[in-house]
Amino acid sequence: MGDRYFNSDANPTVAEAVEHWIEARRGVVKRQTIAGYRPLLKIIVGPILQGTPQQRVHYALTGAKPHRD
């Protein structure tokens, strides 16, 4: 049936499933490719709900929260 990203008897969080996926890519893709995935995956597992889309991406990459007016 193929490899699963998680134990089907558990309820993994999105962060756990993403971390498992990225670890499964090791040895399949280049190290620099995985390094490029990491900032993008932060957007998936740790979104912020305020600010513009650009501000949210900036937050995901840097941790700097958008300023409220």
C-alpha positions, 0 to 999 in steps of 0.5 A, spaced: 500 500 500 506 504 500 509 508 505 505 513 509 507 519 512 504 518 519 501 512 523 494 511 521 492 509 528 494 516 531 492 523 529 498 527 527 498 535 527 500 538 521 506 540 523 508 533 525 506 530 518 510 536 515 516 534 519 515 527 517 514 528 510 521 533 510 525 527 513 522 522 508 525 527 503 532 526 506 537 522 501 532 523 495 533 530 494 539 535 495 540 538 502 540 545 499 533 543 496 530 541 503 533 548 506 529 551 501 523 547 503 524 549 510 521 557 510 516 555 505 513 549 510 513 554 516 507 558 512 503 551 512 505 549 519 505 556 523 500 561 519 499 568 522 492 571 521 493 578 521 497 582 516 497 582 508 499 576 505 506 579 504 506 580 511 504 573 513 510 570 509 515 575 512 513 573 519 513 565 517 520 567 514 523 571 520 518 571 526 517 578 525 510 580 526 506 585 522 505 591 526 497 593 527 495 600 526 
